[in-house]
Amino acid sequence: MWVLLLIGGGIVITVLGPISISGYGEFDQVISSGIKAIVAIILVVLWVYVLSKFKKWIFQKQISS
């Protein structure tokens, strides 16, 4: 699971990091940061859900064996 968490963090850094928004004047950085934060939160919730399902699958497999 730690490997999956590290991969997820790397994906967020490489994909979300370079995104920038322009055309809103002095609010460019605020809007860009807000969008990055919202996307990052959604990805974290999704990643926790996937890891929870993965953990449940592993435990079910061990119990049935």
N, C-alpha and C positions, 0 to 999 in steps of 0.2 A: 504494500500500500504506500510506503514511503516513496518508492520509485514513481508510482502514479502521481503522487502529490508534487514531486520535483518536476516531472514532465509537464504537468498542468501549469505550474509556476513559470516554467520556461516558455511555454506557449503564450501565456498572458504577456510576459515581458517582450517577446519577439513580435507578437502581433499587435498588442495594444500600445506599446511604447512609442513606435514611430508615428502613430496617428496624430495629425494636427488639423485643426479647423481654422480657416481664415475667412475674412469677409465681414466680421462683426466688430471691427475696431478694437477697442480696449478690452472687450469681453472675450476675445479669442481664446485666451488661456483658461478662463473660467469655464466656458462652454466645453472646451476640449477636455478639461479635467473632469467635469461633471459627467460627460458621456463615457469617458474611460472608467470612472468610478462605478457608474450604473452597470456597464457591461461586465466589469470585474466582479461585482456582487452577484450578478446573474450567473456568471460562470462558476463562482464558488458554490452557490446553492446547487447548481446542476452537478458539479463535481462531487459534492457531499452526497447527493442522492445516488449517483452512480456508484460511489464507494460503499454506500450503505447496502445497495442491492448486491454488489460483489461480495461483501462480507457475509450477507445472509445466505447467498448461494454456497459459499465455502462451508459455512457451518452446517447447512442442510446436507451437503454432500458428506461431511464428516459424520454426522449423526446417522445417516442412512447406511453408512459402511460398516 
